[in-house]
Amino acid sequence: MAVTEEPDVLQCINPATGVAYASHPATPADSVPHVVEDVRHAAVDWAASPPSARVAAIAAFLDDLARHGEGVAAAIGAATGKPPATCLDELLVVAMAGRHVVGHAAGWLAEEVRYDAIAPGRRAIVRRVPLGVVAVLGAYNFPFNLSLVPALSAAAAGNGVVIKVSEVVVGVGVAIESALAEWGGGALAPIIRVVHGGAAVGRALTDTVDHAVFVGSVRVGRAVAAAMAARGKGATLELGGKDPALVVDTDAAAIASAAAGVARGAFYNGGQMCVGIERCYVVAPAFDAFVDTLVKDVRTRVKAGHAPPPAPGAHPGGVDAFTYGPAICHRQLVHIEAAVTEAIAAGATLHTGGRRTLDGRCYEPTVLTLPSVEAAKGLKLMAEETFGPVLPIIPVPDEDAAVAAANDSPFGLGAYVWCSDLVRAEAIGRRLRCGGVVTNETVLQAVISSVPFGGVGISGLGRVGGREGCLGMTTTNTVIVGRGQTSVEKAWLANYSVKWRLLRAMYGGRWAAVGAIWETIRHGWAVFRRWWRGERTKGKSD
């Protein structure tokens, strides 16, 4: 296989203009092990410090995020072409998730003491200990929050962290590195380092770290998992989705609400969102009205484009002129166009959009309909992650058919249900095979700080966010403290009859608890008497 040469200098290119606005040296791949070793060394004292001290350092970092974050938001805008308010969303997610970790990590990581009837007099201490050094391999669509949310969680758990932001948005990686050096007095800088580069730098990380968090494609995610598993290490993977929306209401007000919500979920960030809506199933009685309402909403409210950034020091202010900006990764446009072209050739109806705009750097908000689930089978638009502003809508006979169609995918990240009857909506949600379901709105499973986020199937492995995300960056260490076996225990441990009766009594049916007490007392007394007679006999013979 040919080895692709990677540049020594990475260009920071604004995807809305195609113009390079800065450059930054790439991290040599052969220096990555040294970076990891430096972090590993710094993490020894960090892990030994109490969780309260660790979260205090994170809190100080977050304090400065709130004071100075607009500079990072501007860096996100330059690297991604996003509208200013969408850039601020990334800072909000980091602030929310970080504050949740600060408020709860000490409790999550507290030692537990456990006891068991089979080992009386022993105390089992279950500790949560860090994994070591965690690599965070971030994606280009939300480069700030997809890098820092798991990084802060891993650091709170006592780990060192090395971040590699996608080379497509190297400017954000530089901004993160600067923030770590300056915010919170730079306390996190030795613990959370940033490296810059492409696949070679990523491979150098997976060859050296103790755990990897990867956000990106299924193909690369599997390679990351394989590389880590080959070394006996673990990985947390978020590999995208093909999230369905299910619309089961038929009255006009509910249809209007669902149409507006589905449009937001499909076109936010230009569809460059793992939990974006990529397919929509609507019960047949509501189908025509829903499509008409949604298409009107998209034509009226959803705007693709790019506004020049404000002058240095000026506040963006106001409401964004555009809903979303360019395709952050230009080659993604080719994939989007191929999926739409194939669907139209197969009989899909194009209602709006379907072409590039912004000098070919952006794709219009696009809505298509297909006549049935059967007609949609096998199309790229339905089987592969589009990662663009394209929404296919398909009629289904009823709720059961909608659930079946939604579950008929190897992906399983998120799903959305529009139903005004909340009891029914929850019941539908419980039938969907995915990591998170939201009713009557979108994206909440990815931004509520207290809940774990992740998928099933090829959408990934493990969880980030909330208690589960923090504890996923640890392993357990159990210390059992006791004085050793008593002579009574030694006697019954070698007695088949006693063991068999004890098993039946303690674990054999509805009276197991009562029987356990009785059998323990009765047979314990019998063992004691035998021991006592033996000791007395031994004493007399002595």
N, C-alpha and C positions, 0 to 999 in steps of 0.2 A: 504494500500500500504506500502511495506517495505521501510524504510528510509535507504539510503546508507550512511555508515559512511565515512566521508571525512578525509583525513590525516591531522595531525597537521603540518607536514613538507612536502613540495613539492620537488620532485626530478627534477633537470634539466638534461634531457636525450637528448643526440645527436641522432636523429633518423637514422643517417647514420651508427652508430655503435651499438646503443642500450645501450651505456655505460653512466652512470650518471657521470656528470662532476662537479656538485655542488648541493647544496640543499638550500632551503629558507623556513622560517616559513610561514605557511598559516595565513591569517588574520582570527581571530575568527569571526564567523558570528555575534555573539552578540555584537561585537565591531564596526560593520559597521555603525549603527545609530550614534554612537559618532563621527566617522570620517565624516559622512555627516553633522552633526551639526557643527563641527569645520569649515568645508568648507563653510557652509551657513553663519556662523558668519564672516569669512574672506571676503566673497563675498559682504557683505554690503558696505564696503568702496570701494571695487573694482568696484562695479556697479555704485557707486556715482562718481567715477573718470571719467574724460572725455575720450572718445574713443581714443583720441590721446595719452594719458598716457598709456592706456592698450596696444595699438599696439606697443608702444615704448618698453614695457617689453617683448612682443613677439618677436620683432625685435632683441633685445639683446640675447634672447634664440637662435634664428636662427643664429646669428653671431657665437655663440660658437658651434652650430651644424656643421657649415662649418669648424671650426678650429679643433674640437675634435671628429667628427662623426665616424672616422674609428674604434674607440673602440666599438661603438654601432653596426656598421656593422659586426664586429667580433662576437658580442653577438648574432646577428641575425643568422649568419652562424652556430654557435654552437648549437643554439636551433632548427634550421630548417633544417640544412644540405644543404642549398642552396649554389650554387657557389658564390664566392666573388662579382662578378659584379652584380649579381641579388640582393645580399644584399644591394649594394649601390643604387639600384633602389628605395628602400623604403625611403632612406634618401633624394634622389632627389625629390620624390613626396611630402614629408613633407616640404622641402625647397621651392619648387615651390608654393604649396598651401598656406603655411604660409606667404610668401612674397606677394602673391596676397591679402590675407586678410589684411596684414599690410598696403598695398597701398590703399585699397578701403573701409575698414570697416567704417571709420569715415563718409564717404559720404553715405554709405548704411544706417547707423544708424541715420543720421541727421533728426531732426524734420521737418515735413511738415506743412505748413499752408494752409488751404483750405477754400474756400468760396462757397456759394450756393445762387442762386437767391431766393429760397424760404425763406431764413433767412438773409435778408440784414442787414448789420451792425454787424453781428456776425463773429467771427474768430474761426475756428476749428483747433486746434493744434493736429496733429497725431504723437504720440511718439512711438518709439520702445523700449520696456523695457525687461530686461532679464527674463527668466523663473524661475530662482533660482539656484538649483543644478542639473546638468545634469550628468547622468551615461553614460559612454561609455564602452560598453561590446564588446571588440575586438575579432577578429577571429585569428586563428593560422596561416593562410596562408601568410598574410602580417601583422604581429603583430605590427610592429612599425608604419607604415603609416595609417593603419586602425584604430589605437587608437588615434594618435596625430592629424591627419587632422581634425576630428570633434571636438576634445578637444580644439585645438587652435581657431577654429571658434567659439565655444561656449564661450570660455574665452573672445575673442574679443568683443562679444556681451554683456559682463558684467556678465556672469554666473560663478559660481563655478563648478568644474568638479571632478568627481571621476572615475578613469579608472580601469577596471578589464580586463587584458589581459587573453586570454585563458590559463588555467592551463597546457595545453600541452606544452606551450612555456614560462614557468614562467621566464626563464632566460632573456627574452626580457622585461618582466614587471619590473624586477629588474633593468635592464639597463635604462629604461624610468624613474624610480623613482630616480636613481642616477643622470641622466641628469637634471631632474627638480630641484634637490637640488643644482647642481653645475653650470649649464649654466645660463648665463644672471644674474649672481649674486644671483641666487636662488629666484628671484622675483616671479616666477610662482609657487613655491613650496607650499605656503599656499592655492593657488587657484585651483591648479590641483594636486590632491592626487592619489596615486595608492594603490589598495588593491589586495591581491593575494588569489586565491582559486577557488573552483569549483561552483557547482550549488547552494549550500547553501549561499555562499557569493553573488552570483548573485541575488538570491531571496531577500536577505537582502537589496540589493540596490533598487530593484524595489518596495520594501515596504516603501521606505523612500524618494527617490529623486523626483524631479519635472518633469523630462523628461528623457527618456532613448533612447540612440542610440545603436542599436544592429546589429551586423553583424554575420550571421551564418545560421543555418538550418531553414527551414520553421517550423518545429515542435517547436523548442525552441523559435523562433521569435513570433509565435502565443501565446505562454505562456507568454512571456514578454509583448506583447501588451495587453493581457487579464488582467495581474496583474496591469499594469499601468491604464488601462481603469476603473478597479474596484475602483480605487482611484480618478477617474476623471482627470487623467493625460494623457499626450500624449507620443507617441513613434515614432522614426524614425527607419525604418527597412530596412535592405538590406539582403535579404534571398536567394541569389544565383540565378543562371540562367541556362538556357539550350540554350545558344546562337547559332543561326543558321548563317551559311555563305551561300550566294547565289552567284553562279558563272554563269553568263549569256553570257559571250563572247565565241566565237568559234575559233578565229584565234590563231595560235601557240604562238605568243609572249605574248598575253594576258593570255593564259592558263598557260604558264610558270610562269608569274608574280603572277597569282592567286594562283597557287600551292605553291609557296614559302611563300606567305603571309598567306595562310590558315594554313600551317604547323607551322609557328611562333605562330599564334593565338591559335592553338590547344595544343602545347607542351611546351610553355613557363611556367616555374615554375612547370613542370610536370603535367600540366592541373589543378593544384590546384589554380584556379583563377575563380572568379565568372563571369568575362566577357570573359573567354576562349571560344573558338569555340568547341561546343560539338556535332554538327551535321552539315552536309554540303550537300546542294542540288545543283546539276549541271545539266544544260540543256543537253538533250540526245546527241546532235551532238558533244559536247565537253567532254562527260563523260569518254570515254576510254583513251583519250590523257591526260586528267587531272589526272586520277588515276595513270597512268604510271609515269607521271612526278612527282607527289607528293610522290609516294612511293620511287622513286629514290632519291629525295631530302631528305626524312626522313632517308633513309638508309645511306646516305652520310654525312649529316650535324647534325642530331639530335642524341645526345649522352646522355645516362643516366648513372649517377655514382656519385662518391664523391672523391674529392681530399683532402688529409689531410690539415688542416689549416696551414698557415705559422707560423714560429717560432715567439714568442712574439717580437714585435717591427719591424718585417720584413714586407715589403710591398708585397701584393699578386702579383701585377703587371701582365702585359700581358693579353692574352685572356683566358677566362675560358676553361679548358680542357673538361668540360661537359656542356650540355645545361641545365640540371636540375638534382636535387638530389633525395633523397628518398621521400617516402610518409611521410609527417610530422606527421600525425596521423596514426599509424600502422594499426588500424582496417579498415581504408579506403580501404586497399588492398583487403580485403575480398569482399567488395561491388563491386569493379572494376572487380575482377575475376568472380563474379556471373553474372554481366551484360554481360561480353564478352562471357562466356560459354553459357548463354541463347541465345544470338544472333547467335552464330555459330550453335547451335542445331536447330535454326529456319531457317537456310539457308543462313546466312551471310558468305561471303568469307573473310578469314583472309589473308591479303597480307604481313604483317610484324608484328613482336612483338607477343604479346599475352602471355607473361609469366613474372615471376619475375626475378629480377637480384639483384646484390649487396647483396648477402647472404639473399635474400628474402625480402629486405627492400625497393626495388624500383621496378617499373613496366616499362617494355620496351615500347618505343614509338610504338603504335599499330594502324594499319589502317585496317578497314574492309569496305566492300561494301555490300549493300543490293539491291536486284533487283528492288524494287519499294517502294513507300511510303506506299502502302497497306501492303506489306510484313513486313514493319518495325513497323506497328502499334501495340501498346500494349507491346513492348519490353522495359525492364528497360533501355536499352541503349538509347532509344529515349524519354522515358517519365520521367525519373528521372535524377537528376544532378549526373553525373558520378564522377566529381572532380578528374579526373586522366588523364593520357596521352593516351587517346583513341579517335579516330576519325572515326565515321561511315559516309560513303559517299553514297548518294542515287541519282539515275538519276530521272529527271523530264522532262515532255514533253516540257515545255516552261516557260517563265518568270511568267506568272500568276499562274501556278502550283507551282512554287518555293515559291512565296509569300504566297499562301494558305497553303502550308506545313509548312512554317516558322511560320505562325500565329497560327497554330493548336497545341498550347501548353498552359498549364496554367501559365507557366513562361513568363516573359516579361522584362528581364533586358537589353540585348543588341542584336544587329544584325549587320551583315557585308555584304556588297554588292561589288562584283567584276564586274566592267563594265567600259570599257575604254571611253564610251560616258557618260560624267559627267552629262549631262542633264537627260539622261535616268537613270543613277545611282541614282541621287537625287529623281527622280520621284518614283523609286522602294522603296527607303528608306522611303519616306513619307507614303507608304502603309503598313509599318511594325509596328506591335503593340508591342512596347517596349519603354524603357526609353531613349535609345540612339542608333543611327545608325552611322556607320563609313563606308565610301566607299574606297575600294582599299587598306586598311591597317587595323590594329587592335588596340584595347585597348585605343585609344586616348580619348574616352569619359570618361575614368576613370582617366586620368592624366592631361588633359588640365584644368588648375586651374580656368578658368573663367566660366566654364559650370557646371550646376548642374548634379549630378550623382544619379541615382536611377532607380527603375523599376516600372512596372505595374503588375497586376495580383498577383500571389503568390510570385513574386520576391521582393515585399516590399511595403513600404509606406513612403512618404516623400522624401526629397533630402538632400544630403550632397554636399559640394563643391560650390564654386562661391557665388554670391550674395544670391541665394536662400537658400543655406546651412546655411549661417550666419543668415539670417532673420528667418529661421526656428527655430532657437534657441531663438527667442523672441516672445513676444505677443504685441498687440497694446494697447495703452492707449490714449484715445481722450479727450481733454479738450476743451470745447466750451465756448468762452468768449464773453459776450455781456451785455448790460445794461437792458435786459428784454424787454417784448413786449411794443410796442408803443400803444397809444390809438387808432390809426388808425388800427393797426393789431388786437387789441382786438375787434374792431367793425366788421371787415370783417370775422374774424374767426368764428363769431357766425351767419353769414349770408349765408344761403343755396344758394341763387341765385348767390351771388358773387363768392362763392367757385366753383359752377358748371361752370360758365362762365370762371373762371380762369383755371380750369382743361382743358376745351376744347381748350382754347386759347394757353396754354403753352405746352400741351402734345398731341394735337389732330390731327396733320398732318404736311404736308410739310411747311405750313406757321406758324408753331408753334412758331418759334422765333419772327417773326414779330408780330404775334397775341399776343404773351406774352407781348411784349412792349406796344402795343396798349391797350390791355385789362387791364394791370396793371395801365396805366395812367388813362384810362377812368373810371374804377371802383374805383380806388384810389381817383380820384377827386370826384366821387359821394359820397363815404364814407366820404371824408373830408367835403363836403358841408353839409351832414346830421349832422356830428359832430359839424360843425361850427354853424349851425342853432340851434342845441340843446344847445350848450354852450351859445350862445347869448340869447336864450329864458330863460335859467337858470339864466343868469346874470341879466336880466330885472326883473325876478320874485323875485330875491334876493333883 
